[in-house]
Amino acid sequence: MVDGALPVTGKVGAEVSAEQAKELAAVSVLNALAAVKSVVGDLDRIVRVVKVVGFVAFAPDFTGQPGVVNGASELLGKVLGNNSVHGRSAVGVAVLPLDAPVEIEVQVEVRDHEPSGNSPSRPW
């Protein structure tokens, strides 16, 4: 979403190019990081990215799902550096909600903000 709306709809390999979809994956990660920040208060609390799952709605002959999800992984690398190394899945699907071409799920581990240091970090 950008300003509350999907900037592009349709299937990757048909109405949406692979390059557009890769850019949308990066936008999805920005939204995910904003959601993390709204919960934990500061992105500096991210210890590591545990896993990224990218869902790509695709035309029948499109086989570049991993390349699309690279947009998410590459942006995480730019923002979080070494903390961005993660496991990843790229899943092709028939359709996504609102006819979105791409959806990204991000799991992160964050440092507990308690000063005692007795509480372990938790995945969010």
C-alpha positions in Angstrom: 0.0 0.0 0.0 1.1 3.5 -0.8 -1.1 6.3 0.7 -3.8 3.7 1.5 -4.1 2.2 -1.9 -2.3 -0.4 -4.1 -0.2 1.4 -6.7 -0.6 -1.5 -9.1 -2.9 -4.5 -9.4 -2.8 -7.6 -11.5 -0.7 -10.6 -12.1 3.1 -10.6 -12.4 4.0 -11.6 -16.0 0.7 -10.2 -17.4 -0.4 -6.7 -16.2 2.6 -6.2 -13.9 6.2 -6.5 -15.1 8.8 -8.5 -13.0 10.7 -5.2 -12.4 7.5 -3.4 -11.1 6.8 -6.4 -8.9 10.3 -6.3 -7.5 9.8 -2.6 -6.6 6.4 -3.5 -5.0 8.2 -6.1 -2.9 10.5 -3.3 -1.6 7.5 -1.1 -0.8 5.9 -4.0 1.1 9.0 -4.4 3.2 9.0 -0.7 4.0 5.4 -1.1 5.2 6.4 -4.1 7.3 9.3 -2.2 8.9 6.9 0.6 9.7 4.6 -1.9 11.4 7.5 -3.3 13.4 8.5 0.2 14.4 4.9 0.9 15.5 5.1 -2.1 17.8 8.7 -1.9 19.2 9.3 1.8 18.9 12.7 1.8 17.3 14.2 -0.2 14.4 17.5 -0.3 16.2 16.0 -3.0 18.4 15.9 -5.4 15.5 18.5 -8.1 16.3 17.9 -10.0 13.0 15.4 -10.7 10.3 14.4 -14.3 10.9 12.4 -15.0 7.7 10.9 -13.3 4.7 8.0 -15.0 2.9 7.1 -13.4 -0.4 3.8 -14.3 -2.1 3.6 -13.5 -5.9 0.4 -13.6 -7.8 1.6 -14.6 -11.3 0.5 -15.3 -14.8 0.6 -19.0 -15.8 3.9 -18.7 -17.7 5.8 -16.6 -15.1 8.6 -18.4 -13.3 10.5 -15.5 -11.7 9.0 -15.4 -8.2 12.4 -15.5 -6.5 13.6 -12.5 -8.5 10.5 -10.5 -7.4 11.1 -11.3 -3.7 14.7 -10.1 -4.1 13.3 -6.6 -4.0 12.3 -7.3 -0.3 15.6 -8.9 0.6 17.7 -6.2 -1.1 15.9 -3.4 0.7 16.3 -5.1 4.0 20.0 -5.4 3.4 20.2 -1.6 2.7 18.3 -0.7 5.8 19.5 -3.3 8.3 22.9 -4.4 7.0 24.2 -7.6 8.6 21.0 -7.9 10.7 19.1 -8.5 7.5 20.5 -12.0 6.7 17.4 -14.2 6.7 15.7 -17.4 5.6 13.3 -16.9 2.7 10.5 -18.4 0.7 9.1 -17.2 -2.6 5.7 -18.6 -3.2 3.7 -18.3 -6.4 -0.1 -17.9 -5.9 -3.1 -17.6 -8.1 -4.5 -14.5 -6.5 -3.8 -12.2 -3.5 -6.3 -9.9 -1.6 -7.3 -6.8 -3.5 -5.6 -8.3 -6.6 -2.2 -7.3 -5.2 0.7 -8.6 -7.3 3.0 -9.1 -4.3 2.6 -9.6 -0.5 5.6 -9.8 1.8 5.6 -11.3 5.4 8.6 -10.5 7.6 9.5 -12.1 10.9 12.1 -10.2 13.0 13.8 -10.8 16.4 14.0 -7.8 18.6 15.9 -6.9 21.7 13.8 -6.6 24.8 13.9 -3.0 25.9 14.1 -3.8 29.6 17.4 -2.5 31.0 18.0 -5.5 33.3 18.9 -7.7 30.3 17.2 -10.7 31.9 14.5 -11.0 29.3 15.5 -12.7 26.1 14.9 -11.2 22.7 11.6 -12.2 21.1 10.4 -12.8 17.5 7.6 -10.4 16.5 
